[in-house]
Amino acid sequence: MTNSDADPMTPADPDLFRLGMRRLAGGVSIVTTVLDGERHGMAATSVCSVSADAPALLVCVNRTATSHSVIRDAGCFCVNLLTSTDDALARRFSVPTDRHLRFEDRDWTTLATGAPALVGALASFDCVVRDMMDVDSHTIFVGTVRAIELWQERVSPLVYADGRFRALLHDDQVA
């Protein structure tokens, strides 16, 4: 599939774009927040660092996602980087029908903002929303990092590629 002959002023085919982006492996995170004492969260691969001085990161959230308005209204979020063994948790935070089970069977705590931090994640970055920018169907939330917890010594992240969760193992682990 290609659209390399397309007019450079016309946006690319959205379906072809989705297929191409499935080939970009991304680390899987659970992005959480709290509003009026209720915890909310979603699985995300659209997270990246913005700056190390002062620490900031961004997360892109579809405006149709239920977490979107909650993050906006709460003004905070926590990015929890998942380990290679967290695929079931990632699925739970990806399926709307399992929303009531999302925070079950795992230990959660809070850092600076009150947003849930996953005990045992690779790392948790607790952020205050500093900027928001709407881009087509999504909002880019830029967060100033207020607290960081490094839960794991070994780095074996969960990644998402080609529509599947996959384990990226530490050098001394065997698949």
Secondary structure, DSSP 8 states (H G I E B T S, - for coil): ---TTS-TTS---HHHHHHHHTTS-EE-EEEEEEETTEEEEEEES-EEEEEETTEEEEEEEETTSHHHHHHHHHTEEEEEE-BTT-HHHHHHTT-GGGGGGTTTTS-EEE-SSS-EEETTSSEEEEEEEEEEEEETTEEEEEEEEEEEE---SS--BEEEETTEEEE---TT---
